[in-house]
Amino acid sequence: MNRKSFLKVAGLIAVSVSVPGLAKAASLYSNSSSESFFDISLAEWSLHRHIFDDKIDHLEFPAIAKNEFGINAVEYVNQFFADKVNDKSYLDEMNSRCEDLGVEQLLIMVDGEGDLAVTDKQKRKASVENHYKWVEAAEYLGCHSIRVNTYGDGTPQEQKRAAVDGLGRLAEFASDYDINIIVENHGGYSSHGQWLSEVMDEVEMENCGTLPDFGNFCIKKKGDSRWEGECVEEYDRYQGVKEMMPYAKGVSAKSYAFNQQGQETTIDFRKMLNIIHMAGYNGHIGIEYEGEGLSEFEGIKATKSLLLNIEKQLSTK
């Protein structure tokens, strides 16, 4: 069986919804309706607290996606199996479990392998080469992409030139493996939609694209940390997604909080899905719940229900 042609089997295991207002939303038991313009996948980061607390093992993730949420496609996070990236027996076990479940392995989100847009040429070269093993692992698992970051230094123009070089070199390597190199808006200039779209235009390679995320539009935080601290400069999230969609090879539906009616309170999901729909996108939308008000399991269910409910509304317009 070709690893990139896993049979999609609808998940039929019933799951309960504990958030008021969600029970009447679209069914949790299938990825989408026959008229859907997208499929749903699950980002492993949605369960990062369970994994960090050793309540869930990385190898269990595909079964949980399928059996708990009726989701038949997964997006991995490299830090959860970083020590196994070259372990073919471990990767074989991942393949075997997903094949048995009918779960498709879509991509690997790669962090911690160096800055692809650093202006120092030797450091950039090392960062590019650090990603090679993840390209090879992605090909072995039948994924279509690895998600990378365009962190770096210097002025916007200097960092853009460095990003074009770093991404171009990595995409050239990945082309031999039929793997895409995709950039998420993940802080810094990558969260500036126009900057990232210009990078894509200059790289101009078929296997280099974007992974628009509904969140992560903070360009600058107070202090030096990429992740901690107050955001002091933020890009318009809707404009950013619109600018990245022409290059999208995936979409990440980030969610944080829900009201009693099942609506996400920090992001206008209907507006986001309309942007995606108007762009002609028909691939996977990955659920990435990061909130604290609901448990990770409840947050995933709430996000899926909202996506399917809005999709149904859009398809009947």
N, C-alpha and C positions, 0 to 999 in steps of 0.2 A: 504494500500500500504506500503510495506517495505521501510523504510527511506533510506536504502542503495541500493535500486533498482529503483531510480527515472528514469522515462523515459527521454531519451536524445532526445530533439527536436532541429533540426537544426535551427539556427537563420537566418531568411530570410529578415531582415530589412536592406535596403541598407544604407551604410554609405560612406561619401566622404573621399577621401584621399588627403590631401593638400601638401604632401611631393613629390617633383618631383622624378620620377623614380620608384614610388611604384604602380602606377596605373596598370601596366602590370604584377605585381606580382600575386601570387596565390590568389584565391578568399577570400574575407573577410567574406563571407556569410555562411561559414561552418567551423567547427573545423578542419576538415582534410578530405583528400580523403579516399575512401574506402580502399586504399592500404597503408594508413599511419601507421607508427609504433608507433605513439603517438597521444594522444588527447591534446587539449589545454585548459587550465584553466586560470583564471585571479586572481592574488593576489590583495587583497584589498589595499595594500600599494601603488599600482600604482596610486591610486586616493587620496592619503593622504592629498595633499594640498587642494583639493576640500572639503574633509571631515573636516579638521581642520578649514577651512574658512566658514564652515556651508553652503556650496553650495550644498552639498550632505549629506543626512542622511544615516546612516549605513543600515537601512532597505531598502533603495532604491538600494543598491549595486547590488543585484542579477538581478534586472530588467535592470539596466544599462549595466551589463555584457552581458545579453541576447539581449536586444533591440538595443544597440549602437554598439556592437562589435560582435554579433553572437557567443558568448561564453556561453556554457551551464554548466560550472562547476566553482565554486568559492572557494577561499582560504581566510579565514577571518583573521583579526588582532585583538587580544583580547582587546587592549586598546580602540577600537571603541565601545565596548559594555561591558566594564569591570564591570560597575555598574548593569548590567542586567544578569550576569552569573547565578544567582540563581533564576531569575524571569521566572518561567515556562510559564507564559502568553506571555512574550516577545519572548521566544524561540519558543513557539507555532506559533507566528506570523511569525517568520523567516521560520519555517517549512512550514507554509501554503503558504507563498509567493513563496517559491522555488518550492513547489509541483505544484502550479498553473502555474508556468513558465516552468516547466520541467528542472529546474536547480539543479544540484547535488552539495551538500555541502561537500567539500573534507577534509578540515583540518582547524585548528585554529593555527595561529602563536602566541605563548605565550611569552610575555616579562614581566619584572617587578615583578616576583614572587619569586625572590631570586636566589642565585647561587647554581646550582646542583653539582658543583665540588669544593665547598669551603672545606678546610681541617678541619675546626671546625665541629665536628660530630653533635652537637646540631643545629647549623645553617643550616647544610646540611639537617638534618631531617626536620626542619621547612620549608625549601625550597621545598623539595619533597612533603610535605603535602599541601603546598600552591598551588601546581599544581593539586591536586585531583579534585577540583571543575571544572577545565577545561577539565579533562578527562570525568567527568560526563556530562558536557555540550556538549562535542563532541559526546558522545554516543547518547544523546538526539536529536542532530541535524542530526544524521546519517553520521557523518564524519568518515574517516578511521584513522585519526591521529591528534595528536597535535605536533606542532614544538616547541622544547625547546632549551635552550642554555646550554653550558657546561662551564660557567664562573667559576672562582675560584681563588685560590692563590697557592703559593708554587712553587716548581720546576716542570718541566714537568712530572716527574715520580710521584710526590706527587699529582699533580692535576689529573693525569691519574687514580690513585687509587681511588681518591675521586669521579671522574666522573663515574667510573665503578660502585661504590657503589650507588651513587645517581640515575643514570639512571636505574640500576638494580632494585632498590626498587620501582621506579616510574613505570617501565615497568611491574613489578609483580602486582602492584595495577591495572594498566590499562588492564592487560590481562583478568580480570573478566568482563570488559566492551567491549572487542573485539576492543580495541583502540591501535594504534601504537604510540610509543614515538620516534620521529625522530629528529635528530640533524642537524642543518644547520651550514655550515661554516660561522660564524658570528662574527669573531674577536677573538683575543687571540689564544690559542692552537687549538681551533676548526677549525681554518683556516689552520692548518697544516695537510694536507691530510693523511700523514702516522700516525701521532699521533691519529687522529680520527679513522682511520681504526683499529688501535691497540685497541682502546677503545671498538669498536664494537666487535672485536674478543674476548675480555675478558668478555664483558657482555654476549655475546652468547645467546641471547634470540630472538625468532622469531619476536616478536613485538617491537623490538628496532632496528632502522635503521638510515639512513641519508637522508638529503634533500640537495643534491649538488646544490650550487648556482654559476652561472657563474661569479659573482663578489665576494666581501667580502673575499679576500684572504690576507688581511693585518693582520699580526700576532702581530705587535707592532707599536703603534703610538708614536710620540714625546709627552712627557708629560704623565699624568696619565689618561686622558680621553679615554674611549673605542671608542668614536664616533668622537671626534673632533681632529684636528691636523694632521700634516704631517705623512704619513706612512714611517717608517724607516726600517721595515722588512716585506717583502711580499713573499708569497709562490707562486710557479708557478701554475697558475690557471688551466691549462690543465692537469698537473700532478695530482693536487688535485682532480679535478672532476673524473679523471680516477681511482684514489685510492678509492674514495667514492662510485662509481657506484655499486660495488658488494653488497652494503648494502642499495641501494636507494629505497625508497618507494614514491618518488616524486622528481621532478627536478624543479629548479627555474631559468628561463631564464631572468637574470638581464640584463637590457639595459640602456644605458646612452645617446648616441649620434649617429646620422645617417648622412651620406653624401647624395649628390644629387642622387646617384644611389640606395639609400635605404639600404646600408650596414652599420652595426654597426661599428663604427670607433675605439672603445676601446677593443672590444672582437671579436675574430674570431668565429662567430656563426657556420660556416660550420665545423670548426674543432671540436667545442663542440658537435654539433649534430652527427658528425661521431663517436666520443667517446661514446656517449650515444647509438647510433645504434649498434656499435660493442659490447657493453656490453649486448645486448639483451633486453634492457629496452623497455617496450611498454605501460607504464602508462601515466599519465598526465605530461605535461610540463607547468608550470605556468608562465605567463607573469608578470614581475615585473619591470616596467619602473621607473627609478629614475632620468632621465635627466632633464635639464632645457632649452635646445635649442628648443624643441618642447613642446607644451602643453601636459598635461597628456593624453588627449583623442587622440591627434595625435601620441604621443609616443607609446601608446598601439596598435594603428592601424599599425604603422610602424613595431613594433616588431612582431605582428601576421603575417603580410605579409612576413617578412623575414623568419620566422620559416617555413611557408608553402612553400615558394619558394625553400628553401634549402631542405626541406623534399622531395619535388617533384624531385629534382635533384638526391638525394641519392637513391630514390626508382627506378630510371631508370638507375642506374649504371650497 
